[in-house]
Amino acid sequence: MCKATKGFKDKDLLGIGGFGKVYKGVLQTSKSEIAVKRVSHESRQGMREFIAEIVSIGRLRHRNLVQLLGYCRRKGELLLVYDYMPNGSLDKFLYGQDKPTLDWATRFQIIKGVASGLLYQHEDWEQVVIHRDIKASNVLLDHELNGRLGDFGLARLYDHGTVPLTTQVVGTMGYLAPELVRTGKATTITDVFAFGIFLLEVACGRRPVDSIASGEELILLDWVVENWR
């Protein structure tokens, strides 16, 4: 992986997460472009996320989920290898431009794709996978601007027909369902709530929690409800 990324140089840095950095690389044999996440091995949470990615997305196969191609743990290095998404994360298209760059048809295509991937991991796979951190920055876009849900570092798996056991509130503010905040119990329903906020985010081009000119915070869900009436 060091050769594939040319030594993890800053010029090949694609993004920085809470517990690692992602670099662009090229496999020497096939010349295929890849994304390599270098997970921090110094934190316990980094190790947890490394394991969670392997046991969840490492076994999932769906056109709207980022595919984990492989992983490596050697000499203190924790590396995860994914498909390379040339258009990066969706949030850059929503907020990183002076003018909107995604037309309505493309936005609908992205929303529909993420919904398809979520249905697969909730109902169609051999186990239930709760993502627990659905948001625009965790949706990556391929060369045709198809949305693929990624970053399964907080994901939890459980068998169909059983009750998931989570007590800790994790995720991102603005996407958390009220019952998740109260009880700490993540379910497919709390994932669907986060997806609903994500849908509004893509449709409205606003962050779930945003600062306005007065210095106050604008809550996207409240803003939509107020303007709907």
VEXDREN-2710 file (C-alpha; in Angstrom, 1 decimal):
% VEXDREN-2710
k/r/px/py/pz
1/MET/0.0/0.0/0.0
2/CYS/2.9/2.3/0.6
3/LYS/3.9/1.8/-3.1
4/ALA/0.3/2.2/-4.3
5/THR/0.0/5.5/-2.5
6/LYS/3.6/6.6/-3.2
7/GLY/4.3/6.9/0.5
8/PHE/1.0/8.5/1.7
9/LYS/2.0/11.9/0.4
10/ASP/-0.2/15.0/1.2
11/LYS/-0.8/15.7/-2.5
12/ASP/-2.7/12.4/-2.7
13/LEU/-4.8/13.1/0.4
14/LEU/-8.5/12.8/-0.4
15/GLY/-10.0/13.5/3.0
16/ILE/-9.6/13.4/6.8
17/GLY/-12.0/11.6/9.2
18/GLY/-12.2/11.4/12.9
19/PHE/-9.8/8.5/13.2
20/GLY/-7.9/8.4/9.9
21/LYS/-6.9/9.9/6.6
22/VAL/-7.8/8.7/3.1
23/TYR/-5.3/8.7/0.3
24/LYS/-5.6/8.0/-3.4
25/GLY/-3.5/5.1/-4.8
26/VAL/-3.0/3.0/-7.9
27/LEU/-2.4/-0.8/-7.7
28/GLN/0.8/-1.6/-9.5
29/THR/-0.4/-4.8/-11.2
30/SER/-3.8/-3.8/-12.5
31/LYS/-3.3/0.0/-12.6
32/SER/-6.7/0.3/-10.8
33/GLU/-7.3/3.5/-8.8
34/ILE/-8.1/2.9/-5.1
35/ALA/-8.8/4.8/-2.0
36/VAL/-6.7/3.8/1.1
37/LYS/-7.9/4.8/4.6
38/ARG/-5.0/4.9/7.1
39/VAL/-6.7/4.4/10.4
40/SER/-5.2/5.8/13.6
41/HIS/-3.9/2.8/15.6
42/GLU/-3.2/5.0/18.7
43/SER/-6.9/5.2/19.7
44/ARG/-9.2/2.5/20.9
45/GLN/-12.0/4.0/18.8
46/GLY/-9.9/3.9/15.7
47/MET/-9.4/0.1/16.2
48/ARG/-13.1/-0.3/16.8
49/GLU/-13.9/1.5/13.6
50/PHE/-11.3/-0.6/11.7
51/ILE/-13.0/-3.8/12.9
52/ALA/-16.5/-2.5/12.2
53/GLU/-15.7/-1.7/8.6
54/ILE/-14.3/-5.2/8.0
55/VAL/-17.2/-7.1/9.5
56/SER/-19.9/-5.0/7.9
57/ILE/-19.1/-3.4/4.6
58/GLY/-16.4/-6.1/4.0
59/ARG/-19.2/-8.6/3.4
60/LEU/-21.8/-6.3/1.7
61/ARG/-22.2/-6.2/-2.0
62/HIS/-24.4/-3.5/-3.5
63/ARG/-24.0/-1.0/-6.3
64/ASN/-24.9/1.9/-4.0
65/LEU/-22.5/0.9/-1.2
66/VAL/-18.8/1.7/-1.3
67/GLN/-17.0/-1.6/-1.7
68/LEU/-14.2/-2.6/0.7
69/LEU/-11.6/-4.3/-1.5
70/GLY/-9.3/-5.4/1.3
71/TYR/-7.5/-4.5/4.5
72/CYS/-4.1/-4.8/6.2
73/ARG/-2.8/-4.8/9.7
74/ARG/1.0/-4.9/9.8
75/LYS/3.6/-3.2/12.0
76/GLY/1.1/-1.0/13.7
77/GLU/-0.5/0.1/10.4
78/LEU/-4.3/-0.3/10.0
79/LEU/-5.2/0.1/6.3
80/LEU/-8.6/-0.2/4.5
81/VAL/-8.7/-0.3/0.7
82/TYR/-11.8/0.8/-1.2
83/ASP/-13.0/1.5/-4.7
84/TYR/-11.9/5.0/-5.7
85/MET/-14.8/7.5/-6.1
86/PRO/-13.5/10.1/-8.6
87/ASN/-16.2/12.7/-7.7
88/GLY/-15.5/12.6/-3.9
89/SER/-18.2/13.2/-1.3
90/LEU/-21.6/14.7/-1.9
91/ASP/-21.3/17.5/0.6
92/LYS/-18.6/19.1/-1.6
93/PHE/-21.2/19.5/-4.4
94/LEU/-23.9/20.8/-2.0
95/TYR/-21.8/23.3/-0.1
96/GLY/-18.4/23.7/-1.8
97/GLN/-19.7/25.6/-4.8
98/ASP/-20.8/29.2/-5.4
99/LYS/-23.7/28.0/-7.5
100/PRO/-25.7/24.7/-7.3
101/THR/-24.0/22.1/-9.6
102/LEU/-26.4/19.2/-9.3
103/ASP/-29.7/19.4/-11.2
104/TRP/-32.9/17.9/-9.8
105/ALA/-32.6/14.7/-11.8
106/THR/-29.1/14.0/-10.4
107/ARG/-30.2/14.8/-6.9
108/PHE/-33.1/12.4/-7.2
109/GLN/-30.8/9.7/-8.6
110/ILE/-28.5/10.1/-5.6
111/ILE/-31.3/10.0/-3.1
112/LYS/-32.8/6.9/-4.7
113/GLY/-29.5/5.1/-4.9
114/VAL/-28.7/5.7/-1.2
115/ALA/-32.3/4.5/-0.3
116/SER/-31.7/1.3/-2.3
117/GLY/-28.4/0.6/-0.5
118/LEU/-30.1/1.3/2.9
119/LEU/-32.9/-1.1/2.1
120/TYR/-30.4/-3.8/1.2
121/GLN/-28.5/-3.5/4.4
122/HIS/-31.6/-3.3/6.5
123/GLU/-33.8/-6.0/4.9
124/ASP/-32.2/-7.9/2.0
125/TRP/-28.9/-9.0/3.4
126/GLU/-28.3/-12.1/5.6
127/GLN/-28.1/-9.8/8.7
128/VAL/-29.3/-6.4/9.6
129/VAL/-26.7/-3.6/9.3
130/ILE/-27.4/-0.3/11.1
131/HIS/-25.2/2.4/9.7
132/ARG/-25.6/5.0/12.5
133/ASP/-24.0/7.9/10.6
134/ILE/-25.9/8.6/7.4
135/LYS/-25.1/12.0/6.0
136/ALA/-24.0/13.8/2.9
137/SER/-20.3/13.7/3.7
138/ASN/-20.5/9.8/4.0
139/VAL/-22.1/9.5/0.5
140/LEU/-19.5/9.2/-2.2
141/LEU/-20.1/9.8/-6.0
142/ASP/-18.7/7.7/-8.8
143/HIS/-17.8/8.9/-12.3
144/GLU/-21.5/8.9/-13.2
145/LEU/-22.5/10.8/-10.0
146/ASN/-24.2/7.7/-8.6
147/GLY/-24.4/7.9/-4.8
148/ARG/-22.7/5.2/-2.7
149/LEU/-23.0/5.1/1.1
150/GLY/-19.7/4.6/2.8
151/ASP/-17.9/5.0/6.2
152/PHE/-19.3/2.0/8.2
153/GLY/-17.0/2.6/11.1
154/LEU/-19.9/3.1/13.5
155/ALA/-22.0/0.3/12.0
156/ARG/-23.6/-2.5/14.0
157/LEU/-24.8/-6.0/12.8
158/TYR/-27.5/-8.2/14.3
159/ASP/-29.7/-11.1/13.2
160/HIS/-33.1/-10.5/11.7
161/GLY/-35.9/-10.8/14.3
162/THR/-33.7/-9.8/17.2
163/VAL/-33.3/-6.5/19.1
164/PRO/-30.1/-4.6/18.6
165/LEU/-28.2/-3.8/21.8
166/THR/-26.7/-0.3/21.7
167/THR/-26.7/2.2/24.6
168/GLN/-24.3/4.8/23.5
169/VAL/-25.4/7.8/21.4
170/VAL/-23.2/8.0/18.3
171/GLY/-23.6/9.8/15.0
172/THR/-23.8/13.4/13.9
173/MET/-25.9/16.2/15.4
174/GLY/-28.8/17.2/13.2
175/TYR/-29.3/13.6/12.0
176/LEU/-30.1/12.0/15.4
177/ALA/-33.6/10.7/15.9
178/PRO/-35.2/12.0/19.2
179/GLU/-35.6/8.4/20.6
180/LEU/-31.9/7.7/19.9
181/VAL/-30.9/10.8/21.9
182/ARG/-33.2/9.7/24.8
183/THR/-32.3/6.0/24.9
184/GLY/-29.1/5.5/23.0
185/LYS/-30.7/2.6/21.1
186/ALA/-29.9/2.6/17.4
187/THR/-32.3/0.8/15.1
188/THR/-33.2/0.7/11.5
189/ILE/-35.8/3.3/12.3
190/THR/-33.2/5.7/13.6
191/ASP/-31.3/5.1/10.4
192/VAL/-34.4/5.9/8.4
193/PHE/-34.8/9.2/10.4
194/ALA/-31.2/10.1/9.5
195/PHE/-31.9/9.3/5.8
196/GLY/-34.9/11.6/6.0
197/ILE/-32.7/14.5/7.1
198/PHE/-30.2/13.6/4.4
199/LEU/-33.1/13.7/1.9
200/LEU/-34.0/17.2/3.0
201/GLU/-30.3/18.2/3.0
202/VAL/-30.0/17.2/-0.7
203/ALA/-33.3/18.7/-1.8
204/CYS/-32.8/22.0/0.0
205/GLY/-29.1/22.4/-0.2
206/ARG/-28.9/23.3/3.5
207/ARG/-27.0/21.7/6.3
208/PRO/-29.0/20.0/9.0
209/VAL/-27.7/22.5/11.6
210/ASP/-26.5/25.8/10.2
211/SER/-25.5/29.2/11.5
212/ILE/-27.5/32.2/10.2
213/ALA/-26.6/35.9/10.0
214/SER/-28.0/36.6/13.5
215/GLY/-25.6/34.1/15.0
216/GLU/-28.4/31.6/15.8
217/GLU/-28.6/28.1/14.7
218/LEU/-31.0/27.1/11.9
219/ILE/-32.4/23.6/12.3
220/LEU/-33.2/22.3/8.8
221/LEU/-36.1/20.1/10.0
222/ASP/-37.8/22.9/11.9
223/TRP/-37.2/25.3/8.9
224/VAL/-38.9/22.8/6.5
225/VAL/-41.9/22.2/8.8
226/GLU/-42.3/26.0/9.3
227/ASN/-42.3/26.7/5.6
228/TRP/-44.5/23.8/4.8
229/ARG/-47.4/25.2/6.8
END
